[in-house]
Amino acid sequence: MKWPPADVLLDRKVEALVSDGFALPRWGFAVPGPYNGAKGEERIYAWQKNQIAWRLGWLPRNQTCSICEARPAEQGHQELYQRPFALMPVCRSCHVRLHRRFGNPDRWQAFVDQLSPDNWARMLLPEQLDRLDAIWLAAVPDWLGALTALSKARRAAQ
């Protein structure tokens, strides 16, 4: 995979708009907690940039959920907020499961055991990434491949 990948190029494009004064959408909720090494404020900023790209038609629509492969994907999941456009299309139900997996890893494992063997969600770790791992993964062109290798290595070490 070449560097920079398409998601990084899109991030640069949106960053340029913001730098030129394009208004960030308003976040109307409490600051979320950390997720995979990203602070709440970083999660909000990633959401704001995604909203800009959605509104400008730069992100695909009408996809099927990449996890259950059955329902429409109304949302995009960011596993690494340091790569805000490395989005995985997901339905609301699967998105909630993704974010709750850290609180109940056994339930998450039972869910992913039902997925196809090559489904990307199988490679997600049942514990949060620390900030350094997340930053390292975000700098790798094939972040999902690197996450897969990290996940396999951690499982082998258990």
C-alpha positions in Angstrom: 0.0 0.0 0.0 1.4 3.4 -0.9 1.7 6.3 1.4 -0.3 8.4 1.8 -3.4 6.3 1.6 -6.7 7.8 0.4 -8.0 8.4 4.0 -4.9 10.5 4.9 -5.3 12.5 1.7 -8.9 13.2 2.6 -7.9 14.2 6.1 -5.4 16.7 4.6 -8.1 18.1 2.3 -10.5 18.7 5.2 -7.6 20.1 7.4 -6.9 22.6 4.6 -10.6 23.7 4.6 -10.6 24.1 8.4 -7.3 26.1 8.2 -8.9 28.4 5.6 -11.8 29.1 8.0 -14.3 26.5 7.1 -16.6 26.3 10.2 -16.5 23.2 12.3 -19.9 21.7 13.0 -21.0 22.2 16.6 -20.7 19.3 19.0 -23.8 19.4 21.3 -23.0 16.7 23.8 -20.6 16.1 26.8 -17.0 15.5 25.9 -16.7 11.7 25.4 -14.2 9.6 27.3 -11.0 8.3 25.8 -11.0 5.6 23.2 -8.0 3.7 21.9 -5.5 6.3 22.9 -7.5 9.3 21.7 -8.7 12.0 24.2 -12.3 13.1 24.2 -11.4 16.4 22.5 -9.6 14.5 19.7 -12.7 12.3 19.2 -14.9 15.4 18.8 -12.5 17.0 16.3 -12.5 13.7 14.2 -16.3 13.7 14.3 -16.3 17.3 13.2 -14.0 16.6 10.2 -16.1 13.6 9.3 -19.2 15.8 9.3 -17.6 18.2 6.9 -16.6 15.4 4.5 -20.1 13.9 4.7 -21.8 17.3 4.0 -19.5 17.9 1.0 -20.2 14.4 -0.4 -16.6 13.2 0.0 -17.6 10.0 1.9 -19.5 7.1 0.3 -23.1 6.5 1.3 -25.6 3.6 1.0 -23.2 0.9 2.1 -23.9 -2.3 3.9 -22.6 -2.8 7.4 -19.0 -4.2 7.2 -19.6 -6.3 10.3 -23.0 -8.0 10.2 -23.1 -7.6 6.4 -26.9 -7.5 6.7 -28.1 -4.0 7.7 -27.5 -0.6 6.1 -24.4 1.2 7.4 -25.7 4.5 8.8 -22.5 5.3 10.6 -18.7 5.0 10.2 -16.6 3.5 12.9 -13.2 5.0 13.7 -11.0 2.6 15.5 -8.1 5.1 15.4 -9.2 8.7 15.9 -5.7 9.7 14.7 -6.8 8.5 11.3 -10.3 10.0 11.2 -11.1 8.9 7.7 -10.1 5.3 8.1 -13.8 4.6 8.5 -15.5 1.3 8.5 -19.1 1.4 7.5 -21.3 0.0 10.3 -24.9 -0.2 11.3 -26.0 1.3 14.6 -26.3 -2.0 16.4 -22.8 -3.2 15.4 -21.4 0.2 16.2 -22.7 0.1 19.8 -21.3 -3.4 20.2 -17.9 -2.2 19.0 -17.7 0.5 21.6 -19.0 -1.7 24.4 -16.6 -4.6 23.8 -14.1 -3.3 26.3 -16.6 -3.6 29.1 -17.6 -7.2 28.2 -14.9 -9.0 26.2 -16.6 -12.4 26.5 -19.8 -11.1 25.0 -17.8 -9.4 22.2 -16.0 -12.7 21.5 -19.2 -14.6 21.3 -20.5 -12.1 18.8 -17.4 -12.1 16.6 -17.3 -15.9 16.6 -20.4 -15.8 14.5 -18.9 -13.6 11.9 -17.2 -14.7 8.7 -13.5 -15.8 9.3 -12.1 -12.8 7.3 -14.3 -10.1 8.9 -12.1 -7.2 10.1 -14.0 -7.0 13.4 -12.4 -10.3 14.5 -9.0 -8.5 14.7 -10.1 -5.9 17.1 -8.5 -6.2 20.5 -10.8 -6.7 23.5 -8.8 -4.1 25.4 -8.1 -0.5 24.5 -4.9 0.5 22.7 -2.6 2.8 24.6 -1.8 6.1 23.0 1.6 5.1 21.7 0.2 2.0 20.0 -2.6 4.0 18.5 -0.2 6.7 17.2 2.1 4.0 15.7 -0.8 2.2 14.0 -2.1 5.5 12.6 1.3 6.1 10.9 1.3 2.8 9.1 -0.3 2.8 5.6 -2.1 -0.4 6.2 -3.3 0.3 9.8 -5.8 -2.6 9.8 -3.1 -5.1 8.7 -0.8 -3.8 11.4 -3.6 -4.0 13.9 -4.2 -7.6 12.8 -0.5 -8.5 13.4 -0.6 -6.7 16.8 -3.8 -8.6 17.8 -2.3 -12.0 16.7 0.9 -11.3 18.6 -1.0 -10.3 21.8 -3.2 -13.4 21.6 -0.1 -15.6 21.1 1.5 -14.1 24.2 -1.4 -14.9 26.4 
